[in-house]
Structures are given as C-alpha cells and as structure tokens.
Amino acid sequence: MGTDSISFARAELLNGMNTGAIRLAFQPQIDLKTQQIVGFEGVARWFHPKLGTLTPGLFLGLAAREGLLDTLSRALVKDAALAVCSWRARGHRVDLGINLSSRDLVDPNFGADILALVRASGALPHWIVLEANEESVAFIGEPALRGLEMLKGLGFKIALDARGPATIALDKRARALFCQLKCGGTTMLSVASRLHSVGASAFMQRLDAARGAGFPIVAVGAESQEALQLCCELGFTRLQGKVIAMPVSVEKCLYFLEQVGVPEFVEETAHPIMQDESSPAAPPPPEPVARSVGFTMFSLDYASNDDETLEQAA
C-alpha cells in the first residue's frame, strides 16, 4: 500500500502522541567557515510500530482535523526543550530550531504555554529558535508580526524561514525581530545556480540584504556536494541538508557533538534513525567508511527519512 493511501483514526494518533511515538528527530546545522555544528532543527516523525517512520505530511492533516494540532505543537516544543537541555548540560552551546504553524503565530496562549514547558524542562527560552514561515507571516500580516514580537519578548529567538519569493522586507523592524534567515530548498538553490536569471538576481539581493542586516544565512535543502559548493559561493554562512546529515535521534546528535568533532564525510548503509520499542529491532549498521570529498562533513543516508521540516497545517 502506498503512503498516499494511508489513513489513521483519531485514537491511533492520540496513542502515538501519548506514547512518544510521535516525536522529534534532529538535523544538524553547520557553520560553513568553521565546519562545526552550531545547532539543530527538530523535525516531527511518527515512529509507527507497523508502518515505520512517517513524515509530517502523513499525519498533521489528521491532527488539524481532529483539533489536536495545538496539543501536538506543544508536545514537540517540550521534546525540543528536553533535547537541547541535554546537550547544553554536556557543555555544547548549540541552539535548536522548531517550526511554528500559522495557528501558533496568532494563538494568544501559545507563548505562555511553551515558556512554561521550556522552563519546566530545565531549558532557557533563548536556546530555542522558533522558525516562522515567511509566506504565513506575510499572509496573516500584522497579527503574526505582533505574535512573533511577543515570543521574542519572552526570550525566544525568531528565525525567518524564506523558501519562496521575498514577501517580507528586511527593514528595521525585521532586523530587530529575526536572528537568522533560512532559505533555499532544492528548487531555489537550483534557480540560484543560474546566476544570470531574474530569479537568481532576486535571490542574491535577498542574501545581500540579510548580510547587511548581520544575519546568519542558513541554506536549507542541500543534497549534493555540488549544492554545498554553490552555497559557499553564494555567501551562505550556515547549512543543513542531506549532504550533511539526515534527521537523527537526540542520542546520535550527542555522538556527533562529543565523539565525531569535525567528522569525515561518510556513508552508512540505510537503517532507521530510531526504533520504537514495540518495533522489531533493526540489525546493527556496518561501520562507516570514510572517503575524502574536499569538505569534511558527516553524511548519513537513512532511507526511511527525508529533510522535510515540520510544516504544520493551519
């Protein structure tokens, strides 16, 4: 049965939420100059006992229809807080990003709720980067900007996730609000590679404006060494994508931070990033084999996952 035909009942979704089967996996973000991990992005996964690892597109729609999206959103923020707290407790000064839904932008209770969850987890709000989709912010307008400013006032960092044409000017208000610009995606990076096209010119102007504002500029969705090299040439300062690593478990992130350092670019046989306790155990993967590719990055190829970020339904 193809994934397009999968459907779930409310009870099954609730069970996944209550048992922790729906949780975050984490994709590393690296500094292109130092080649060090500077943060992670949390992406939602449902580690289903029968169907394997499911990406958000297969269950967020049901969560929205059943009125469970707010509950799920807060549960994932708590998951993020516990993860970043565990890394920080070991001395790793990394941040963790998590995407906001359009509902979160205008929910008057969202800020107070997640602040309480973060503090109860032992984390601090400025360890969490809340990523706002530019298209959603532009569509909602002033209420969304006020909501983001409220979240920033509570101590959270705010990133602008810009995957399409620019709709929000990086003016004085935006520079005060946002801490970084995330842009790219495989399509946008492909367009940007054609430096003489109109689309690429607009893209480059956006990057120039972000540099002028002093933002870290994060390339998202690099899937090859060619894309990685292009990101360097275009002036991105940070990068996340399949060429670096697929989303992995909180424990694997700690391994990256403590055991690997600046790792070799390696390949591993595909295997699930995490196993639900009720799922059959996967055989252990073989030892990774290093190979030189000019950039000392760490790449994991997990067949059951992709780098799709958490895009919650309104």
C-alpha positions in Angstrom: 0.0 0.0 0.0 1.4 3.4 -1.0 1.9 6.1 1.6 -0.7 8.3 -0.3 -3.4 5.8 0.7 -2.5 5.6 4.4 -5.2 6.8 6.8 -5.4 6.8 10.6 -8.0 7.1 13.3 -8.0 9.7 16.0 -7.4 7.0 18.6 -4.3 5.8 16.8 -2.9 9.4 16.5 -3.6 10.0 20.2 -1.8 6.8 21.1 1.2 7.9 19.1 1.3 11.2 20.9 0.7 9.8 24.3 3.4 7.0 24.0 6.0 9.3 22.5 6.0 7.6 19.1 5.4 11.0 17.5 8.4 13.0 18.4 11.3 15.0 17.0 14.3 13.9 15.0 17.1 16.4 14.7 19.0 17.7 11.6 22.4 19.3 12.2 23.2 22.8 11.1 26.9 23.6 10.4 28.9 26.7 10.1 30.4 26.8 6.7 33.5 28.6 7.8 34.4 26.6 10.9 32.7 23.3 9.8 31.4 22.9 13.3 27.8 22.0 14.4 26.2 25.2 15.6 22.6 24.0 16.0 19.9 21.5 15.0 16.4 21.7 13.6 13.8 19.5 15.1 11.5 17.8 12.6 8.4 15.7 13.5 8.4 12.0 12.9 5.9 9.3 13.8 7.8 6.1 14.6 4.9 3.8 13.8 5.1 0.3 15.1 3.8 -1.2 11.8 4.5 1.3 9.1 7.9 2.5 10.1 9.0 6.2 10.1 6.3 8.6 8.9 6.9 12.2 7.9 4.6 15.1 8.9 2.6 15.2 5.7 1.1 11.8 6.6 -0.4 12.8 10.0 -0.5 16.6 10.5 -3.7 16.9 8.4 -5.4 14.4 10.7 -4.2 16.3 13.8 -5.6 19.5 12.3 -9.0 18.0 11.5 -9.3 16.4 14.9 -8.4 19.6 16.8 -5.1 18.1 18.1 -2.6 20.4 16.4 -2.2 22.7 19.4 -1.6 19.7 21.7 0.9 18.2 19.3 2.7 21.6 18.8 3.2 22.0 22.5 4.4 18.4 22.9 7.0 18.9 20.2 8.2 22.1 21.9 8.6 20.2 25.1 10.5 17.5 23.2 12.8 20.2 21.8 13.4 21.7 25.2 14.4 18.4 26.7 16.8 17.7 23.8 18.6 21.0 23.8 18.8 20.9 27.6 20.5 17.5 27.4 23.1 18.8 25.0 23.7 22.1 26.9 24.1 20.1 30.2 27.1 18.4 28.5 28.6 21.8 27.6 27.5 22.0 24.0 26.3 25.6 23.2 24.0 24.8 20.4 20.5 26.0 19.6 17.5 24.1 18.4 15.1 25.3 15.9 11.4 24.2 15.5 8.9 25.4 13.0 5.8 27.4 14.0 2.4 26.8 12.5 0.2 29.6 11.3 -2.0 28.9 14.3 0.9 29.4 16.6 1.5 32.8 15.2 -1.8 34.1 16.4 -2.6 31.9 19.4 -2.7 34.3 22.4 -1.8 31.4 24.8 1.0 29.9 22.8 3.8 32.0 24.2 2.9 31.5 27.9 2.3 27.7 27.4 5.6 27.0 25.7 7.6 29.2 28.1 6.2 27.2 31.0 7.1 23.9 29.2 10.6 25.1 28.4 11.3 26.2 31.9 9.9 23.0 33.4 12.2 21.1 31.2 15.2 22.9 32.6 15.9 24.8 29.4 16.1 28.5 28.7 14.0 30.1 26.0 16.9 31.6 24.1 18.1 28.1 23.4 15.1 27.6 21.2 14.8 29.2 17.8 11.2 29.5 16.6 11.1 29.4 12.8 8.3 31.4 11.2 7.3 30.6 7.6 7.6 33.9 5.6 4.6 33.1 3.4 2.4 32.5 6.5 3.7 35.7 8.2 3.0 37.8 5.1 -0.5 36.3 4.7 -1.5 36.9 8.3 0.2 40.3 8.4 0.4 42.5 11.4 -1.1 40.0 13.9 1.6 37.5 13.0 4.4 40.1 13.5 2.9 41.1 16.8 2.8 37.4 17.9 6.4 36.9 16.9 7.5 40.0 18.8 5.7 38.7 21.9 7.6 35.4 21.6 10.8 37.3 21.2 9.9 39.4 24.3 9.6 36.1 26.2 13.2 35.3 25.4 12.8 33.0 22.3 14.9 33.5 19.2 13.0 34.0 16.0 14.1 32.9 12.5 12.6 33.8 9.2 12.1 30.7 7.0 12.0 32.0 3.5 11.6 29.3 0.9 10.0 31.3 -1.9 9.9 34.8 -3.3 10.6 37.6 -0.8 7.4 39.0 0.7 8.8 40.5 3.9 11.3 43.3 3.7 14.3 43.1 5.9 13.6 46.6 7.3 14.4 48.0 10.8 11.5 46.1 12.4 12.5 42.8 10.8 16.2 43.2 11.7 15.1 43.7 15.4 12.9 40.7 15.3 14.7 38.0 13.4 18.0 36.3 14.4 18.7 34.5 11.2 17.4 34.0 7.6 16.8 30.4 6.4 16.3 30.0 2.7 16.9 27.6 -0.1 15.3 24.3 -0.8 16.4 22.2 -3.7 14.4 24.2 -6.2 15.6 27.6 -5.0 19.2 26.5 -4.9 18.9 25.2 -8.5 17.5 28.5 -9.6 20.3 30.4 -7.8 22.8 28.3 -9.7 21.8 30.1 -12.9 23.3 33.4 -11.7 22.1 35.4 -14.7 18.4 34.6 -14.4 15.9 37.0 -13.0 15.1 34.6 -10.1 18.7 34.2 -9.2 19.2 38.0 -9.1 16.3 38.4 -6.7 17.7 35.6 -4.6 21.1 37.2 -4.5 19.6 40.5 -3.5 17.9 38.8 -0.6 21.1 37.3 0.6 22.9 40.6 0.3 20.1 42.3 2.4 20.5 39.6 5.1 24.2 40.0 5.2 23.7 43.8 5.5 21.4 43.1 8.5 24.1 41.0 10.1 22.0 37.8 10.0 23.5 34.3 9.8 22.2 33.0 6.4 21.2 29.3 6.5 20.9 27.3 3.4 18.3 24.5 3.7 18.0 21.5 1.4 21.5 21.0 0.1 21.5 17.4 -1.2 24.8 17.1 -3.0 28.4 18.2 -2.9 27.7 20.5 -5.9 24.9 22.2 -3.9 27.2 22.5 -0.9 29.9 24.2 -3.0 27.2 26.5 -4.5 26.1 27.6 -1.1 29.6 28.6 -0.2 29.9 30.6 -3.4 26.6 32.3 -2.9 27.7 33.5 0.6 25.6 31.4 2.9 27.1 31.2 6.4 25.4 28.0 7.6 23.9 24.9 6.0 21.7 22.0 6.7 20.6 19.3 4.4 21.0 15.7 3.3 24.6 16.3 2.2 25.5 16.9 5.9 23.1 14.5 7.7 19.6 13.2 7.7 17.5 13.9 10.8 18.7 11.7 13.6 18.0 10.9 17.3 18.9 13.0 20.2 21.5 10.4 21.2 23.1 10.4 17.7 23.3 14.2 18.0 25.2 13.9 21.2 27.5 11.4 19.4 28.1 14.0 16.7 28.9 16.7 19.2 31.1 14.6 21.5 32.7 11.8 19.5 32.9 13.0 16.0 34.1 16.5 16.2 34.7 17.7 12.7 33.9 14.4 11.0 34.9 12.9 7.7 32.2 12.7 5.0 31.0 9.1 5.3 28.3 6.9 4.0 26.3 4.3 6.0 24.0 1.6 5.0 20.4 2.8 5.2 18.7 2.0 8.5 16.1 3.7 10.7 17.3 6.5 12.8 15.4 5.3 15.8 13.4 2.2 16.7 10.2 2.3 18.6 10.4 -0.2 21.5 7.5 -2.1 20.1 9.0 -2.4 16.6 11.3 -5.2 15.6 14.9 -4.3 16.2 16.9 -3.4 13.1 20.2 -5.2 12.6 23.2 -3.0 13.6 24.6 -1.0 10.7 28.2 -1.7 9.5 31.0 0.6 10.5 31.0 3.8 8.3 33.6 4.0 5.7 35.3 7.4 5.3 36.2 8.9 1.9 37.6 12.3 1.0 35.4 14.7 -0.9 37.1 18.0 -0.2 34.7 19.0 2.6 34.9 17.3 6.0 31.2 16.8 6.5 29.2 14.0 8.1 26.5 12.4 5.9 24.0 9.7 6.9 21.7 8.1 4.4 18.6 6.9 6.1 16.1 5.5 3.6 13.1 6.0 5.9 13.5 9.7 6.4 13.9 12.9 4.5 14.8 16.5 5.4 11.2 17.7 5.3 10.8 20.3 8.0 7.8 20.5 10.3 5.1 22.3 8.3 2.1 22.3 10.5 -1.4 22.7 8.9 -3.3 25.8 9.8 
